Amino acid sequence: MSLKSILLLTFLMSHIFVASADAYIDPNTGGFFFQTVAPFVYGLLGVIVVFWKRITGFFKGLFGMNNKQDSSSEDN
């Protein structure tokens, strides 16, 4: 038996012989998810803002786009 037929048979068997689950997703789950993800996203954005010049400098150096004029104009 090929792997493809085994996977198809497993998929069909798992969907044919499934008992109904009397479960639900609590309406407050979305709020909890937002309260855990939003601070992470805002923290990541804060880190990007604080280290923006270092990040762009890294990629400019990586791709060889460091110009002497750019660095002198940023010092002012």
C-alpha positions in Angstrom: 0.0 0.0 0.0 1.3 3.4 -0.9 1.7 6.3 1.5 -0.9 8.2 -0.3 -3.5 5.5 0.1 -2.7 5.0 3.8 -3.1 8.8 4.4 -6.4 8.8 2.5 -7.7 5.8 4.4 -6.6 7.3 7.7 -8.4 10.6 6.9 -11.6 8.8 5.9 -11.6 6.5 8.9 -11.0 9.4 11.3 -14.0 11.3 9.8 -16.4 8.4 9.5 -16.0 7.0 13.0 -15.9 10.3 15.0 -18.2 10.7 17.9 -19.8 14.1 18.3 -17.9 16.4 20.7 -20.2 18.4 22.9 -17.7 21.2 23.2 -17.5 24.8 22.3 -15.1 27.7 22.2 -15.8 30.0 25.1 -16.7 33.5 23.8 -14.0 35.0 26.1 -11.3 33.0 24.3 -11.0 35.7 21.6 -10.4 38.4 24.3 -7.9 36.3 26.1 -6.0 35.6 22.8 -6.1 39.4 22.0 -4.8 40.2 25.5 -1.8 37.9 25.0 -0.9 38.6 21.4 -1.4 42.4 21.4 1.3 43.2 24.0 3.7 41.0 22.1 3.0 42.8 18.8 3.3 46.2 20.4 6.5 45.2 22.2 8.0 44.0 18.9 7.0 47.2 17.2 8.6 49.2 20.0 11.8 47.3 19.6 11.8 47.9 15.9 11.3 51.6 16.4 14.1 51.9 19.0 16.6 49.9 16.9 15.5 51.1 13.5 18.8 52.7 12.6 20.7 49.6 13.6 18.4 47.3 11.6 18.6 49.4 8.5 22.4 49.8 8.9 22.7 46.0 9.2 20.8 45.4 6.0 22.7 48.2 4.2 25.9 46.6 5.2 24.7 43.2 4.2 23.8 44.3 0.7 26.8 46.7 0.4 24.8 50.0 0.3 26.8 51.8 3.0 27.5 55.3 1.6 29.7 57.9 3.4 27.1 60.6 2.6 24.3 58.7 4.3 26.2 58.3 7.6 27.3 62.0 7.6 23.8 63.3 7.0 22.4 61.1 9.8 24.8 62.6 12.4 23.2 66.1 12.1 
